[in-house]
Amino acid sequence: MAREYIVGTPPNSSVTNSGDLAEIFINPSATAANACGLEMLRAWASQAANATSAQQQIALRTQVTAFPTLTGATPRKCKFLDPVSLIVSGTAGAAGTSGILASVAGGGAKSEVVTDNFNVLNGWLWVPTPPETIVMPAMAASGFGLYFPAAPTTLTGWAFGLTFRELG
Amino acid sequence: MQTATFKDNRCVIGNDVKLIVIPSRVTVEFGKTIDPASIFVIQIWRDGQLLNEQPVNAKAAFSSLVPRDVDIRECGVRVCLPNGIVLAELDVEEDLYPFMRPRKEQSHITENYVSVPPALTITDERGDVWSLNVAAPFAPRQKSPDGEFALPVMRNGENAHEIGSRIERRGGKIRIFTANGWKTWNGRSFF
């Protein structure tokens, strides 16, 4: 049965001033026991540091090894009675783990899936139509992430989120 | 800057413009040398800050009642050209050091034609923040517009009791796209 989870950052997070880093990264499981595909349902980014208008690049990408170095983050349940996610917290971007706020980009090749720009006063929300949802199959060699291709002007006060569904 | 209190009845004549200020009224009279087609600006100042300004033409004398919540005895009055050249003024004290004052709270009103998504939030003139509840599961298909995911519409973090796939700001109004088409916010509900 499909279950939905959210991986997100705390509301007042700081991003690294290096640019091209994953702010959220999730990697489908590689073991048969925990095999499940991941369907990406929506993603968002916003900041609450100031009221200064500025444009910001953002991208949804896949990345192969070497994965980014992250702060581990456990996916949160959308429905209270659901079991915990098969994806667990991890700092290395490895298969079956999720993390936030990368400090190191990782050398693995990145492939653009969705690229966009937004005004930081309005925030950014990606909601695909049902046929456009992005599916990362179980045991895929790639992880999936939300990236800032360039570092923002203001590094503080950011919040990011990614809602996904476990398939299978 | 300390608030000063000026005389009840004040009058000044400058550049053939007569400015009269009494507690209940501001009057401007234009002399014969003034071109009747000219446009002037009347400014009300208090504590070094411009409170209000109004363009007037010189065809006839200008006279305006002072609002009840304004004590004109604490205000300076200036008559100037639209380009800022002062013709006559009474007790206007401009703040030369505005950076020393506490800044007012910044407010941002979202531009017209911004849509959620791809924006995350929309702020309207009242300061209400509109968004889709990204923490909620997608609405069932029968409650969603055809071919689109829909989420609960939120106003200031509270459920607005509507399900929509998009929120737009257009013509100064907030609109949402629902399974029953577009609905517009009238200040109390969507219709």
Interface residues (C-beta under 8 A of the other chain):
Chain A: E4 I6 L41 R42 W44 A45 S46 N50 A51 S53 C78 K79 D116 F118 N119 L121 N122 G123 W124 L125 W126 V127 P128 T129 P130 G161 T163
Chain B: Q106 S107 H108 T110 V114 V116 P117 P118 A119 L120 T121 I122 S131 L132 V134 A135 A136 P137 F138 G147 E148 F149 L151 S165
